[in-house]
Amino acid sequence: MIQQNHYWVHDLSPLLFRFPENPLGLDGIRYYGLAYLLGFLGAWLLLKLYNNKGKFAIDADARSSLMTAIIIGVLAGGRLGYMLLYDLEAFLANPLLVFRVDQGGMASHGGFVGVSIALLWYARKQKCDFLELGDVVVTLAPLGLMLGRIANFINGELWGRVTTVSWAVIFPDSPKNYNVALQKYGAEPRHPSQLYEAVLEGGLILAYVQWRFWCKRPSAGQLGGEFLIGYGIMRILGEMFREPDADLILGLSRGQFYSIFMILAGAITIWIVKRQGKYSHR
């Protein structure tokens, strides 16, 4: 029998600061929203650094336009992607649910598609190389992904599978254990998979793309392809410890299944770049 009394019970509040009662019904500043804000701020500062160091020329006006496009792509793509990829039945019953961001639900795969569309628009408007632009943007993305996963942990959502490892966490809102002998403890101890994914999808990928960008920058488009492959692999690994939050597809979690297409897209991108022999970087 699992002895649960030595596991940490997750008791973190999703609110950084709670507002007093107000006519708008706002409860406070949430860590999840703060994670998005810090991610976008970090992307802005990195773009400014790239410009100052001569790695990617982008003035303040162009930086504002690019960040606006990225923000819209992340939010619109992430929310619509969640509804289509994880909650299609509810979306078809009530398409207006896509606007109910207060109910939560964002999909990183949808966010990637949204940002890709936004970058296509920006590249056409600014008459710049889409592949080179993509290489720059993928160096920004892992920071936001890492912060988002940390916020998932603070929120006590998207928890991992049941386990007996010593660092397991009891998430009170996870499914209850139906073993009579354990009912008094409530939920079972689970992997803190949100933190695993923060390291895999965020920290490791961030370190890799920054190294490639600053020290070993490849031909235009290759870094974007490498990011897609790397993220897909790290997501598949992380999902091995995560409780599936939707029906499986071919025995795989939704996150694993959709990540296969990211790996394929990354491989095709690198193949095209190498076939064309396109070198646009200094």
C-alpha positions in Angstrom: 0.0 0.0 0.0 1.2 3.5 -0.8 2.1 5.5 2.3 1.0 9.0 1.3 1.6 11.0 4.5 5.2 11.8 3.5 4.4 13.3 0.1 4.0 17.1 -0.3 0.4 18.1 -0.9 0.1 20.8 -3.5 -1.3 23.9 -1.8 -0.1 26.8 -4.0 -2.5 29.5 -5.0 -2.9 30.3 -8.7 -3.2 33.9 -7.7 -0.1 36.1 -7.1 -2.3 38.8 -5.7 -6.0 38.8 -4.9 -8.0 41.9 -5.7 -10.6 43.2 -3.2 -14.2 42.8 -4.3 -14.9 44.8 -7.4 -17.8 45.4 -9.8 -15.9 43.7 -12.6 -15.6 40.4 -10.7 -11.9 40.2 -11.2 -10.3 37.9 -8.6 -6.6 38.9 -9.0 -3.4 38.6 -10.8 -2.8 34.9 -11.9 0.5 33.3 -12.3 -0.6 31.9 -15.6 -1.2 35.3 -17.0 2.0 36.5 -15.5 3.9 33.7 -17.2 2.6 34.9 -20.6 3.5 38.5 -19.8 7.1 37.6 -18.7 7.5 35.3 -21.8 6.6 38.2 -24.1 8.7 40.6 -22.2 11.7 38.2 -22.4 11.2 37.8 -26.1 11.2 41.6 -26.5 14.4 42.0 -24.6 16.1 39.2 -26.5 15.1 40.8 -29.8 16.6 44.1 -28.6 19.8 42.3 -27.6 20.1 40.6 -31.0 19.8 44.0 -32.7 22.3 45.7 -30.4 24.8 42.8 -30.9 24.3 42.8 -34.7 22.8 39.3 -34.8 19.5 40.3 -36.2 18.7 43.8 -37.3 15.3 45.0 -36.1 14.5 48.5 -35.0 12.0 49.5 -32.3 9.1 49.9 -34.7 9.7 46.6 -36.5 10.2 44.9 -33.1 6.8 46.2 -31.9 5.1 44.9 -35.1 6.8 41.5 -34.7 5.9 41.2 -31.1 2.3 42.1 -31.8 2.1 39.4 -34.5 3.7 36.9 -32.1 1.3 37.7 -29.3 -1.8 37.4 -31.5 -0.5 34.2 -33.0 0.2 32.6 -29.6 -3.1 33.6 -28.1 -5.4 33.0 -31.1 -3.6 29.9 -32.2 -3.2 28.5 -28.7 -6.9 28.9 -27.8 -8.3 27.8 -31.2 -5.9 24.9 -31.2 -7.0 23.7 -27.8 -10.7 23.7 -28.9 -10.0 21.9 -32.1 -7.4 19.4 -30.8 -8.6 18.7 -27.3 -12.2 19.8 -27.0 -13.7 19.5 -30.5 -17.1 18.3 -29.4 -17.7 21.3 -27.1 -16.4 23.6 -29.8 -18.8 22.2 -32.4 -21.7 22.5 -29.9 -20.8 26.1 -29.1 -18.1 27.8 -31.2 -18.3 30.9 -29.0 -16.4 28.9 -26.3 -13.2 29.8 -28.2 -13.6 33.3 -26.6 -14.0 32.0 -23.1 -10.4 32.3 -22.2 -11.4 32.7 -18.6 -12.2 29.0 -18.6 -8.6 28.1 -19.5 -7.4 25.8 -22.2 -4.4 26.6 -24.5 -2.6 24.2 -26.8 1.1 24.8 -27.5 0.8 23.0 -30.9 -2.0 25.4 -31.9 0.2 28.3 -30.7 3.0 27.1 -33.0 0.6 27.1 -36.0 -0.7 30.5 -35.0 2.8 32.0 -34.7 3.8 30.5 -38.1 0.9 32.2 -39.8 1.7 35.5 -38.0 5.3 35.2 -39.2 4.3 34.6 -42.8 2.2 37.8 -42.6 5.1 39.8 -41.0 7.7 38.5 -43.4 5.5 39.5 -46.4 4.8 42.9 -44.9 8.4 43.7 -44.0 9.8 41.9 -47.1 12.2 39.8 -45.0 13.2 36.2 -45.3 10.7 33.9 -43.6 13.2 31.1 -42.8 15.6 33.5 -41.2 12.8 35.2 -39.2 11.7 31.7 -38.0 15.2 30.9 -36.9 15.2 34.0 -34.7 11.7 33.4 -33.2 12.4 29.8 -32.2 15.2 31.2 -29.9 12.5 33.1 -28.1 9.8 30.5 -27.7 11.3 28.1 -25.2 11.4 30.8 -22.5 7.7 31.2 -22.7 7.1 27.5 -22.8 9.2 27.0 -19.6 7.3 29.8 -17.8 4.0 28.4 -18.9 4.8 24.9 -17.5 5.9 26.4 -14.2 2.6 28.2 -14.1 0.8 24.9 -14.8 2.5 23.4 -11.7 1.6 26.4 -9.6 -2.0 26.1 -10.8 -2.0 22.4 -9.9 -3.2 21.4 -13.4 -2.0 19.0 -16.1 -0.6 16.7 -13.4 1.5 13.6 -14.0 0.8 9.9 -13.7 0.5 8.1 -10.4 3.9 7.2 -9.0 5.8 6.3 -5.8 9.0 8.3 -6.4 10.1 10.2 -3.3 9.5 13.6 -5.0 5.9 12.8 -6.0 3.3 15.4 -5.3 -0.3 15.0 -4.2 -2.5 17.3 -6.3 -5.9 17.6 -4.4 -7.8 18.3 -7.6 -6.6 15.2 -9.5 -8.9 12.2 -9.7 -9.5 10.6 -6.3 -8.3 7.1 -5.5 -11.0 4.5 -5.2 -9.0 2.1 -3.1 -10.9 2.0 0.2 -7.7 1.8 2.1 -6.5 5.1 0.6 -9.6 7.1 0.5 -8.8 9.0 3.6 -5.8 10.5 1.8 -7.8 11.6 -1.2 -5.8 11.9 -4.4 -2.7 9.7 -5.1 0.9 11.0 -5.4 1.8 11.9 -9.0 4.8 12.9 -11.0 5.2 16.7 -11.1 5.3 16.3 -14.9 4.8 20.1 -15.4 8.3 20.6 -14.0 9.7 17.8 -16.1 8.2 19.5 -19.2 9.5 22.9 -18.0 13.0 21.5 -18.1 12.7 19.4 -21.3 10.6 21.7 -23.5 11.8 24.9 -22.0 15.2 24.8 -20.3 17.1 22.3 -22.5 15.7 23.6 -25.8 16.3 27.2 -24.7 20.0 26.3 -24.0 20.4 24.5 -27.3 18.8 27.2 -29.6 20.7 30.0 -27.9 24.0 28.1 -28.3 23.2 27.5 -32.0 22.2 31.1 -32.5 25.2 32.7 -30.9 28.0 30.2 -31.5 27.1 27.9 -34.3 24.4 29.5 -36.4 23.5 27.3 -39.3 21.9 28.1 -42.7 18.6 29.9 -42.8 15.7 27.6 -41.8 17.8 24.8 -40.2 17.6 26.1 -36.7 13.8 26.3 -37.0 13.7 22.7 -38.2 16.0 21.6 -35.4 13.7 23.4 -32.9 10.6 21.6 -34.2 12.4 18.2 -34.0 13.8 18.9 -30.5 10.5 20.2 -29.1 8.6 17.2 -30.6 11.0 14.7 -29.0 11.1 16.5 -25.6 7.2 16.7 -25.6 6.9 13.0 -26.4 9.3 12.2 -23.5 7.5 14.5 -21.1 4.1 13.1 -21.9 5.3 9.7 -20.8 5.0 11.0 -17.2 1.8 13.0 -17.7 -1.7 11.9 -17.2 -3.5 12.1 -20.5 -6.1 14.9 -20.5 -8.0 13.6 -23.5 -8.8 10.3 -25.3 -5.7 8.6 -26.7 -5.0 8.4 -30.5 -3.5 5.1 -31.6 -2.4 4.5 -28.1 -0.6 7.8 -27.8 -1.6 10.9 -25.8 -2.7 13.9 -27.8 0.5 15.7 -27.1 2.6 12.8 -28.3 0.5 12.2 -31.4 0.6 15.9 -32.5 4.3 16.1 -31.7 5.0 13.5 -34.4 3.9 16.0 -37.0 6.2 18.6 -35.6 9.1 16.2 -35.9 8.1 15.5 -39.5 7.7 19.2 -40.3 11.2 19.9 -38.8 12.8 17.1 -40.8 11.2 18.2 -44.0 12.3 21.8 -43.3 15.9 20.8 -42.8 15.8 18.6 -45.9 14.5 21.5 -48.0 17.1 23.9 -46.6 20.0 21.5 -47.3 18.6 20.6 -50.8 18.4 24.3 -51.7 21.8 25.0 -50.2 20.5 28.3 -49.0 22.9 30.3 -46.8 21.7 33.8 -45.9 23.3 34.3 -42.4 26.5 36.2 -41.9 
